[in-house]
Amino acid sequence: MTSFYAQYGTFAVLVVVGCALYAVIMLASRIMRPTVPSPQKLTTYECGVEAVGSGWSQTNIRYYIFAFLFVIFDVEAIFLFPWAVIVSDLDATTAISPTFAIVAMFLFVLTLLEGLAYAWKKGVLKWD
Amino acid sequence: MTVLTSTTALAQAPSILDVGDGVVLPILLKVALVLGLFFVVPLVGGYLEHKVMGRMQNRRGPVEAGPFGSLQLVADGIKFIQKEDIIPRAADKPMFALAPGLALVPALLVFLVIPLGPGVFAVDLELGLFYALAITSISVLGILLGGWASANKFSLIGGLRAGAQLIAYELPLIITAITVAVMAGTLSLVGIVEAQANFTLPGLEGFNLWFVFPQIVGFAIFFVAAMAELSRPPFDMPIGDSELVFGYMTEYTGIKFAMFLLTEYAGMITMSALMVVLFLGGWQILPGVATPGCEGAAGIMSCDPIGIAISVLVTLAKIMGLVFLMVWARVAYPRLREDQLQRISWLVLVPLSLANLAFVTILTVVL
């Protein structure tokens, strides 16, 4: 058994155990709890009067833009992780010099920061 | 260009639970350890929060259940499981039931890689740091799902706020974690603790330091971002009770509500544990001080049972110290406004953490 399977085997078992735990908790609660439904109890908990319209209403478009911004930077993070592990091992004897590695990554990050600056200039980070 | 292949397959530290020759027994023991940690440590953190908040607000906190009220959260759990489960008629029922589980299971999974002492961890993944951050971000889905499935306007706004907040503050969190990885040269959490025990600044050889000293800015960013990730006050806009009733949890009752609550407390512990591992030297007592009963590199590995016990206690004490700080911040500061929250993340913390990354990388490579 290789180390990889030993390590991630435990993870796989734990995922199954976690899901089983959720099922057991729900089941135990189902057995132990009372159920006394009434129409008033099942109404939407809003302002004490009948809820107007559907709960799935239109919301601020800004949240959508934040999600977009996040995707840009999250992809950057994926590239940063392997770079971070190896950058301190580089020196003059390796095929890639540390200066090259740092400058290359900084150019990449700066490109993304430009995107953030653009979003800021467009005013998406400002709420009126 | 073959240089950039992984030069040495890092020898991962064995867990003390790797007993015997079999495969099944170690896995069972590790799962038991993770479950034990998941159900005990968050409750201790929660008890600490109740008591500390009580004292800071000039009250006594829980006193009735158990000695000094220490079983209050256990009693709460027993109460929650017996409460009637109300699912609103308008809600999307399967998704409504699934959401607390989707938040709870990742909170459990993070404990897999948290090291408490030499050998006291379930597994030491080579990608431990990456794993912890990746799993933490799954909880967002549970919260968004809960807010959407409730079919309640408060829940929907709360869920969207939570989603926007969690993704905004995940960036500074990830970038500061990467900065630590640059210094340590590894993503294994045990490896990061070892790297700190051996870390010295140039010109100060023989003077051991933890990563919090060269990276005090990174630690501050990580602490703020961690509190925001957990939606802890003063970053609790998603459940802001004066505007949104209780945000994405408005429609949740009984055991499902308890699951969201347990997720929050477990998150508080895992985030504190990550901070201890990344910045505060893990299970090392003080910088440069070898743990009693331990030998080997930097006096934190190959310990006898007493040394292991001391190490675990040190880690737990550090975790509880950070929980105390989070509770203090909760009591001391008023809630931020939603737009201020987003501005702080995108315009202050993200650029600052990138500047910190640049600074630390140049420092590490040049020196």
HADDOCK unambig.tbl for C-alpha pairs under 7 A between the chains (distance, minus, plus):
assign (segid A and resid 7 and name CA) (segid B and resid 123 and name CA) 6.13 0.50 0.50
assign (segid A and resid 7 and name CA) (segid B and resid 125 and name CA) 6.63 0.50 0.50
assign (segid A and resid 10 and name CA) (segid B and resid 27 and name CA) 5.59 0.50 0.50
assign (segid A and resid 14 and name CA) (segid B and resid 31 and name CA) 6.17 0.50 0.50
assign (segid A and resid 14 and name CA) (segid B and resid 109 and name CA) 6.95 0.50 0.50
assign (segid A and resid 18 and name CA) (segid B and resid 105 and name CA) 5.38 0.50 0.50
assign (segid A and resid 18 and name CA) (segid B and resid 108 and name CA) 6.95 0.50 0.50
assign (segid A and resid 19 and name CA) (segid B and resid 105 and name CA) 6.68 0.50 0.50
assign (segid A and resid 22 and name CA) (segid B and resid 101 and name CA) 5.92 0.50 0.50
assign (segid A and resid 29 and name CA) (segid B and resid 81 and name CA) 4.96 0.50 0.50
assign (segid A and resid 29 and name CA) (segid B and resid 82 and name CA) 6.17 0.50 0.50
assign (segid A and resid 29 and name CA) (segid B and resid 255 and name CA) 6.81 0.50 0.50
assign (segid A and resid 32 and name CA) (segid B and resid 82 and name CA) 5.42 0.50 0.50
assign (segid A and resid 33 and name CA) (segid B and resid 81 and name CA) 6.89 0.50 0.50
assign (segid A and resid 33 and name CA) (segid B and resid 82 and name CA) 4.38 0.50 0.50
assign (segid A and resid 33 and name CA) (segid B and resid 83 and name CA) 5.50 0.50 0.50
assign (segid A and resid 33 and name CA) (segid B and resid 84 and name CA) 5.41 0.50 0.50
assign (segid A and resid 34 and name CA) (segid B and resid 84 and name CA) 5.47 0.50 0.50
assign (segid A and resid 35 and name CA) (segid B and resid 84 and name CA) 5.89 0.50 0.50
assign (segid A and resid 42 and name CA) (segid B and resid 86 and name CA) 6.78 0.50 0.50
assign (segid A and resid 42 and name CA) (segid B and resid 87 and name CA) 6.53 0.50 0.50
assign (segid A and resid 42 and name CA) (segid B and resid 88 and name CA) 4.45 0.50 0.50
assign (segid A and resid 42 and name CA) (segid B and resid 89 and name CA) 5.31 0.50 0.50
assign (segid A and resid 43 and name CA) (segid B and resid 88 and name CA) 5.63 0.50 0.50
assign (segid A and resid 43 and name CA) (segid B and resid 89 and name CA) 6.17 0.50 0.50
assign (segid A and resid 44 and name CA) (segid B and resid 88 and name CA) 5.82 0.50 0.50
assign (segid A and resid 44 and name CA) (segid B and resid 90 and name CA) 6.94 0.50 0.50
assign (segid A and resid 44 and name CA) (segid B and resid 152 and name CA) 6.32 0.50 0.50
assign (segid A and resid 45 and name CA) (segid B and resid 251 and name CA) 6.57 0.50 0.50
assign (segid A and resid 54 and name CA) (segid B and resid 151 and name CA) 6.97 0.50 0.50
assign (segid A and resid 55 and name CA) (segid B and resid 151 and name CA) 4.12 0.50 0.50
assign (segid A and resid 55 and name CA) (segid B and resid 152 and name CA) 4.32 0.50 0.50
assign (segid A and resid 55 and name CA) (segid B and resid 153 and name CA) 4.90 0.50 0.50
assign (segid A and resid 56 and name CA) (segid B and resid 151 and name CA) 5.63 0.50 0.50
assign (segid A and resid 56 and name CA) (segid B and resid 153 and name CA) 6.97 0.50 0.50
assign (segid A and resid 63 and name CA) (segid B and resid 160 and name CA) 6.83 0.50 0.50
assign (segid A and resid 63 and name CA) (segid B and resid 164 and name CA) 5.96 0.50 0.50
assign (segid A and resid 66 and name CA) (segid B and resid 164 and name CA) 6.37 0.50 0.50
assign (segid A and resid 67 and name CA) (segid B and resid 164 and name CA) 6.86 0.50 0.50
assign (segid A and resid 70 and name CA) (segid B and resid 167 and name CA) 6.34 0.50 0.50
assign (segid A and resid 70 and name CA) (segid B and resid 168 and name CA) 6.70 0.50 0.50
assign (segid A and resid 81 and name CA) (segid B and resid 178 and name CA) 6.24 0.50 0.50
assign (segid A and resid 84 and name CA) (segid B and resid 178 and name CA) 6.29 0.50 0.50
assign (segid A and resid 84 and name CA) (segid B and resid 181 and name CA) 5.87 0.50 0.50
assign (segid A and resid 84 and name CA) (segid B and resid 182 and name CA) 4.55 0.50 0.50
assign (segid A and resid 84 and name CA) (segid B and resid 185 and name CA) 6.93 0.50 0.50
assign (segid A and resid 85 and name CA) (segid B and resid 181 and name CA) 6.07 0.50 0.50
assign (segid A and resid 85 and name CA) (segid B and resid 182 and name CA) 5.77 0.50 0.50
assign (segid A and resid 85 and name CA) (segid B and resid 185 and name CA) 4.59 0.50 0.50
assign (segid A and resid 85 and name CA) (segid B and resid 186 and name CA) 5.25 0.50 0.50
assign (segid A and resid 85 and name CA) (segid B and resid 187 and name CA) 6.95 0.50 0.50
assign (segid A and resid 86 and name CA) (segid B and resid 185 and name CA) 6.44 0.50 0.50
assign (segid A and resid 87 and name CA) (segid B and resid 182 and name CA) 6.87 0.50 0.50
assign (segid A and resid 88 and name CA) (segid B and resid 182 and name CA) 6.51 0.50 0.50
assign (segid A and resid 88 and name CA) (segid B and resid 185 and name CA) 6.31 0.50 0.50
assign (segid A and resid 88 and name CA) (segid B and resid 364 and name CA) 6.59 0.50 0.50
assign (segid A and resid 88 and name CA) (segid B and resid 365 and name CA) 5.76 0.50 0.50
assign (segid A and resid 94 and name CA) (segid B and resid 3 and name CA) 6.79 0.50 0.50
assign (segid A and resid 95 and name CA) (segid B and resid 1 and name CA) 6.81 0.50 0.50
assign (segid A and resid 95 and name CA) (segid B and resid 3 and name CA) 6.34 0.50 0.50
assign (segid A and resid 98 and name CA) (segid B and resid 365 and name CA) 6.92 0.50 0.50
assign (segid A and resid 125 and name CA) (segid B and resid 343 and name CA) 6.43 0.50 0.50
assign (segid A and resid 127 and name CA) (segid B and resid 339 and name CA) 6.09 0.50 0.50
